[in-house]
Amino acid sequence: MDQRRPLRVLIIGQQNSFGQVLAANVRCWGYEAVLLSSTLAMLAGKGSRLAGEELEADVLLYDLDEAFRISTLMGGRDTSTLLEMNGKERWPHLRLVIALSSRSVSRFTLEQIGAVALLYKPFEMGRLQRYLRVLQRLFIASPDDEASFRATSWPAIGSTNARILVVDDDVQVAEAVQQCLVEEAGYEVVVAHDGVEALEQYLAWHPHCIVTDLIMPWMNGYQVMRCLMAGSLHTVPAFVVMSALTQFEVPLNRSYLKGNVVAYVDKPFHIDHLLAAVEQALHNVPEVTATA
């Protein structure tokens, strides 16, 4: 029997019945939902407790529409500053943020607040359910998941039995990268076409290296990395980032990349550069050992 605790979801900024509907759906899916109806009351409070209970959450659903309203009331203070202040001071155990908005939000803003996804309102609840389902497995691993990852062995240097996950929403590019890695280096290769599918493949297949595009549906490449670094499983793959604008898209706040092996390849890629980057990434990751 699966004894995992349910994912804990904190919902703030919902001032109408939508918040209640959102919380009801989260609970219906088997997760715990904590609904804070007033961002302003949260900001005015002291400490990180509400009714004597420490505010902890695995996932924060954050309504940026409400944040913009609060920002206006507070004299135009930057939205990202508000969330950073609350995330760091009030919720030290908060892992990840999913942003909700009815207006366009820049990738820079999402990076600043640590958001791994953006849902434009109104959105289908099935999209949120898919995010939470994969984050449940990443954050609160089942005994079977733990055992499977502990049994994953790292390939010896120079071997060709490494598992490579290629993530790109351009089907032709993904197929070209897959063909290159299989025919030129003999790696085992699986393809995903969006960020959430990449996480699902990671959980199912345990790749040693992820070769990822940056701009993709559901989650971008850096958001995938952030999710994996926040997870509770014991193996984190190496990463090779492919992009036509790599030098302009490296996030300013890269704390979640510390300790990670990340190599970069410009698009359009040269086969030799790609192979060298994958080999470098694999060779620079220490061997994964079993964890009790």
C-alpha positions as CSV (number, residue, x, y, z in Angstrom):
1,M,0.0,0.0,0.0
2,D,1.3,3.5,-0.9
3,Q,1.9,5.3,2.3
4,R,3.1,8.6,0.8
5,R,1.7,11.8,2.2
6,P,-0.3,13.9,-0.2
7,L,1.2,16.9,-1.9
8,R,0.5,20.1,0.0
9,V,-0.7,23.0,-2.2
10,L,-1.0,26.6,-0.9
11,I,-3.3,28.9,-2.8
12,I,-3.1,32.6,-2.3
13,G,-4.6,35.6,-4.0
14,Q,-8.0,34.2,-4.9
15,Q,-10.6,36.7,-3.9
16,N,-13.7,35.0,-5.4
17,S,-15.4,31.6,-5.9
18,F,-12.6,30.6,-8.3
19,G,-10.3,30.0,-5.3
20,Q,-12.9,27.7,-3.7
21,V,-13.3,25.8,-6.9
22,L,-9.6,25.5,-7.3
23,A,-9.1,24.2,-3.7
24,A,-12.0,21.8,-4.2
25,N,-10.4,20.3,-7.3
26,V,-7.0,20.0,-5.7
27,R,-8.6,18.1,-2.8
28,C,-10.6,15.9,-5.2
29,W,-7.4,14.9,-6.9
30,G,-6.1,13.6,-3.5
31,Y,-3.9,16.5,-2.5
32,E,-4.0,18.8,0.5
33,A,-5.1,22.4,-0.2
34,V,-4.6,25.4,2.0
35,L,-6.5,28.5,0.8
36,L,-5.5,32.0,1.9
37,S,-8.2,34.4,0.7
38,S,-6.3,37.6,1.2
39,T,-2.8,38.3,0.0
40,L,-3.0,41.7,1.7
41,A,-3.7,40.0,5.1
42,M,-0.8,37.7,4.5
43,L,1.6,40.6,3.9
44,A,0.4,42.4,7.0
45,G,0.9,39.4,9.2
46,K,4.0,38.6,11.2
47,G,6.1,35.5,11.1
48,S,5.2,32.4,9.1
49,R,2.2,31.2,11.0
50,L,-1.5,31.3,10.5
51,A,-3.7,30.3,13.4
52,G,-0.7,28.8,15.1
53,E,0.2,26.6,12.2
54,E,3.5,27.0,10.3
55,L,2.8,27.7,6.6
56,E,4.6,25.0,4.7
57,A,3.8,23.9,1.2
58,D,5.2,21.8,-1.7
59,V,3.6,23.9,-4.3
60,L,2.3,27.5,-4.2
61,L,-0.4,28.5,-6.6
62,Y,0.1,32.3,-6.9
63,D,-2.4,34.6,-8.6
64,L,-0.3,37.3,-10.3
65,D,-3.4,39.3,-11.0
66,E,-3.9,39.8,-7.3
67,A,-0.2,40.5,-6.9
68,F,-0.4,43.3,-9.4
69,R,-3.4,44.7,-7.4
70,I,-1.4,44.5,-4.2
71,S,1.6,46.1,-5.9
72,T,-0.5,49.1,-6.9
73,L,-1.9,49.4,-3.3
74,M,1.7,49.3,-2.0
75,G,2.9,52.1,-4.2
76,G,4.1,50.0,-7.1
77,R,6.4,47.6,-5.3
78,D,7.7,45.0,-7.7
79,T,5.6,41.8,-7.8
80,S,8.7,39.6,-7.8
81,T,9.9,41.4,-4.7
82,L,6.7,40.7,-2.9
83,L,6.8,37.0,-3.6
84,E,10.5,36.6,-2.9
85,M,10.0,38.3,0.5
86,N,7.2,36.0,1.4
87,G,8.7,32.9,-0.1
88,K,12.0,33.3,1.8
89,E,10.8,34.7,5.1
90,R,7.5,33.1,5.6
91,W,7.7,29.7,3.8
92,P,11.2,28.3,4.2
93,H,9.9,24.9,3.1
94,L,8.1,26.1,0.0
95,R,9.5,24.2,-2.9
96,L,8.0,25.5,-6.2
97,V,5.6,28.1,-7.5
98,I,3.0,27.8,-10.3
99,A,1.8,31.2,-11.4
100,L,-1.7,32.1,-12.5
101,S,-2.5,35.1,-14.6
102,S,-5.0,36.6,-17.1
103,R,-2.3,38.8,-18.7
104,S,1.1,38.2,-20.3
105,V,4.0,37.5,-18.0
106,S,7.6,37.7,-19.0
107,R,10.0,34.8,-18.6
108,F,12.2,37.1,-16.5
109,T,9.4,37.7,-14.0
110,L,8.7,33.9,-13.8
111,E,12.3,33.2,-13.2
112,Q,12.5,35.9,-10.5
113,I,9.6,34.4,-8.6
114,G,10.8,30.9,-9.1
115,A,7.7,29.8,-11.1
116,V,8.0,26.5,-12.9
117,A,4.8,27.0,-14.9
118,L,2.3,29.7,-15.9
119,L,-1.4,29.0,-16.4
120,Y,-3.3,31.7,-18.2
121,K,-6.8,32.2,-16.8
122,P,-9.2,30.7,-17.6
123,F,-7.5,27.4,-17.9
124,E,-8.5,23.7,-18.0
125,M,-8.2,22.1,-14.6
126,G,-6.7,19.1,-16.4
127,R,-3.6,21.1,-17.1
128,L,-3.1,21.9,-13.4
129,Q,-3.9,18.3,-12.5
130,R,-1.1,17.1,-14.8
131,Y,1.4,19.5,-13.1
132,L,0.5,18.3,-9.6
133,R,0.5,14.7,-10.5
134,V,4.1,14.7,-11.7
135,L,5.2,17.0,-8.8
136,Q,3.7,14.6,-6.3
137,R,6.0,11.9,-7.7
138,L,9.0,14.1,-7.7
139,F,8.5,15.5,-4.2
140,I,7.1,12.5,-2.3
141,A,8.5,9.5,-3.9
142,S,6.9,6.1,-3.5
143,P,9.0,3.2,-2.2
144,D,9.0,1.7,-5.7
145,D,10.3,5.0,-7.1
146,E,13.0,5.2,-4.4
147,A,14.1,1.6,-5.1
148,S,14.2,2.1,-8.8
149,F,16.4,5.2,-8.6
150,R,18.7,3.6,-6.1
151,A,19.2,0.7,-8.5
152,T,20.2,3.1,-11.3
153,S,23.9,2.7,-12.2
154,W,26.0,5.4,-13.8
155,P,27.7,4.4,-17.0
156,A,31.4,3.9,-16.9
157,I,33.5,6.7,-18.6
158,G,33.8,6.0,-22.3
159,S,30.9,3.6,-22.4
160,T,28.0,4.0,-24.8
161,N,25.2,2.6,-22.6
162,A,24.2,6.0,-21.2
163,R,20.5,6.9,-21.4
164,I,19.9,10.3,-23.0
165,L,16.5,12.1,-22.8
166,V,16.1,14.6,-25.7
167,V,13.5,17.3,-25.0
168,D,12.4,19.7,-27.9
169,D,9.0,20.8,-29.0
170,D,10.2,20.9,-32.6
171,V,9.7,17.3,-33.8
172,Q,12.2,17.5,-36.6
173,V,14.9,18.9,-34.3
174,A,14.2,16.2,-31.7
175,E,14.5,13.5,-34.3
176,A,17.7,14.9,-35.7
177,V,19.3,15.0,-32.2
178,Q,18.1,11.5,-31.4
179,Q,19.5,10.2,-34.7
180,C,22.8,11.9,-34.1
181,L,23.2,10.5,-30.5
182,V,22.2,6.9,-31.5
183,E,24.1,6.6,-34.8
184,E,27.2,8.5,-33.9
185,A,27.6,7.5,-30.2
186,G,25.4,4.5,-29.7
187,Y,23.5,6.0,-26.7
188,E,20.0,4.9,-25.7
189,V,17.8,7.8,-26.5
190,V,14.1,8.7,-25.7
191,V,12.4,11.9,-26.9
192,A,9.9,14.2,-25.1
193,H,8.2,17.2,-26.7
194,D,7.4,19.4,-23.7
195,G,8.7,20.1,-20.2
196,V,6.1,18.0,-18.3
197,E,6.6,15.0,-20.6
198,A,10.3,15.4,-19.8
199,L,9.6,15.0,-16.1
200,E,7.4,12.0,-16.8
201,Q,10.1,10.3,-18.8
202,Y,12.6,11.1,-16.1
203,L,10.5,9.3,-13.6
204,A,9.8,6.4,-15.8
205,W,13.2,5.9,-17.5
206,H,15.9,7.5,-15.2
207,P,18.1,9.1,-17.9
208,H,21.7,9.9,-17.2
209,C,21.6,13.1,-19.2
210,I,18.9,15.4,-20.5
211,V,19.5,17.3,-23.7
212,T,16.9,20.1,-23.6
213,D,15.7,23.0,-25.6
214,L,14.8,26.1,-23.6
215,I,11.6,27.5,-25.0
216,M,8.9,24.8,-24.8
217,P,5.3,24.3,-23.9
218,W,4.3,23.5,-20.3
219,M,7.8,24.2,-18.8
220,N,11.0,25.6,-20.3
221,G,14.3,23.9,-19.9
222,Y,15.4,25.8,-16.8
223,Q,12.0,25.1,-15.2
224,V,12.5,21.4,-15.7
225,M,15.9,21.7,-14.0
226,R,14.4,23.6,-11.1
227,C,11.8,20.9,-10.6
228,L,14.4,18.1,-10.6
229,M,16.6,20.0,-8.2
230,A,13.6,20.4,-5.8
231,G,12.7,16.7,-6.0
232,S,13.3,14.2,-3.3
233,L,14.8,11.4,-5.5
234,H,18.5,10.8,-5.2
235,T,19.7,11.1,-8.7
236,V,19.9,14.3,-10.8
237,P,21.0,13.9,-14.4
238,A,23.5,16.0,-16.3
239,F,22.1,18.6,-18.6
240,V,22.9,19.9,-22.1
241,V,21.0,23.0,-23.0
242,M,20.4,23.7,-26.7
243,S,19.2,27.1,-27.8
244,A,19.8,29.7,-30.5
245,L,19.9,32.4,-27.8
246,T,21.7,30.5,-25.0
247,Q,23.9,33.4,-24.0
248,F,20.9,35.7,-23.5
249,E,18.7,33.2,-21.7
250,V,20.9,32.1,-18.8
251,P,18.8,33.0,-15.7
252,L,20.1,35.7,-13.4
253,N,19.3,33.7,-10.2
254,R,20.9,30.4,-10.8
255,S,21.2,29.1,-7.2
256,Y,19.2,26.0,-8.2
257,L,21.8,25.1,-10.8
258,K,24.6,24.9,-8.2
259,G,26.1,21.5,-8.1
260,N,24.5,20.6,-11.4
261,V,26.5,19.7,-14.5
262,V,25.2,21.9,-17.3
263,A,26.8,22.2,-20.8
264,Y,25.6,24.5,-23.6
265,V,25.3,24.0,-27.3
266,D,24.2,26.7,-29.7
267,K,21.5,26.1,-32.3
268,P,21.8,25.3,-35.1
269,F,24.1,22.7,-33.6
270,H,27.2,21.0,-35.1
271,I,27.2,17.2,-34.6
272,D,30.7,17.2,-33.1
273,H,29.8,20.0,-30.7
274,L,26.7,18.2,-29.5
275,L,28.5,14.9,-29.0
276,A,31.3,16.6,-27.1
277,A,28.9,18.4,-24.8
278,V,27.0,15.2,-23.9
279,E,30.3,13.4,-23.3
280,Q,31.6,16.3,-21.1
281,A,28.4,16.3,-19.1
282,L,28.4,12.6,-18.5
283,H,32.0,12.5,-17.5
284,N,31.7,15.4,-15.0
285,V,28.9,13.9,-13.0
286,P,30.1,11.7,-10.1
287,E,28.9,8.2,-10.0
288,V,25.5,7.8,-8.4
289,T,25.6,5.5,-5.4
290,A,22.8,3.8,-3.6
291,T,21.3,5.7,-0.7
292,A,19.8,4.0,2.4
